[in-house]
Amino acid sequence: MKNIVCIMPYMGNSGAEKVMFNVMNNLDRNKFKPYILLYKCDNDKNSLIPFLKNDIEVSYLNINGRVRSCLFKYVFSIRKFCKFKKIDIILISDGTSNAAFSPFLWLFGRKIRKIARESNLPSLFEKNILIKGLYRFFYKNYDKVIVQSNEMYDELANKMHIPKQKIEKINNPLDFKYIQKMCAFGSEIVLPNNKINILTIGRLTYQKGFDLLLTAFSKIENEKYHLTIIGEGEQKSELIKLSNDLNIADKVSFISETNNPYAVMRSADVFVSSSRWEGYPNVVIEAIACGLPVVANDYPGGIKEIINSNNGIICNIEQQFANSLEHCLTLKNVALDKNTIDKIYIQYEQVLY
């Protein structure tokens, strides 16, 4: 049996955090003893911790300061943890941390297998000379780098010059049993009655393109639609102001984050992913797993590997949103192939082991 530790800032509701939550919960316990090492003990940001399986031991670094300013403290604290727990495999799933730790992986010795999981497109760091340099010169220190899409694979191999034999493409997994369980709990969020409910979930940031969505939604004259945006972020006040300026405030609801988005998805009619870019949008897979058709903006990343004619449509959201919305409402029996998802866990185990 191998001792494996997953290292990341928090275990909350972001896409990367949910992926690691699913992976660690579903690893074969005959092969792996899982540990999770988080940067901070923060109940608000570690909302998934109560739902981890009981045999997963969670520890915290609790270092005052960000990785970039306290890098050596982080590295040596992780090294100390790995020695104490006799760790065999390190799995790091945070883009900037992956890069920051890469020059120091030799400190952990050759016996420990070191895996990085990319959560976004490396080209996003194209203008950051430091991180770009870490990718190009030190990322090869990882034994394997896991990516979720063909575009991420191509960027690492061709732009960052990572040896192809070190890159493994594995799509994001889901935990169907967990999603079904959470749907059964119901939700504290009640969507409007007698409306066609459009739902979107994510951090209220420039990347997620909610300004594009609001502008496109304002052009739809049909009063039967209602848009619900769930999330928090630095653009919240700006987006609320935009909805007022566009005279659609009465047709848009802004709701803070929820620990159970799946129950809300079950009660909605259409999900929208309006991002400007993504690595491999986990929330889109979750929406499809809950039976929701998806309207997705045509953005870089893995979206084209998720959306097909049976579960949604990819469009230029600024120009084609209304027609795409109508099309999605005609789609029936939207679902993911559970067998495909089960194979993803096997792929993870093969790479990790």
Helices and strands as residue ranges (DSSP letters): E 2-8, H 15-26, E 32-38, G 49-51, E 57-60, H 71-85, E 89-92, H 95-101, G 102-108, E 113-117, G 122-125, H 129-138, G 139-141, E 144-147, H 150-154, I 155-159, G 164-166, E 167-169, H 176-185, E 196-201, G 206-208, H 210-218, E 225-230, H 236-245, G 249-251, E 252-255, H 261-267, E 270-273, H 282-289, E 294-297, G 303-305, E 312-315, H 317-328, H 338-352
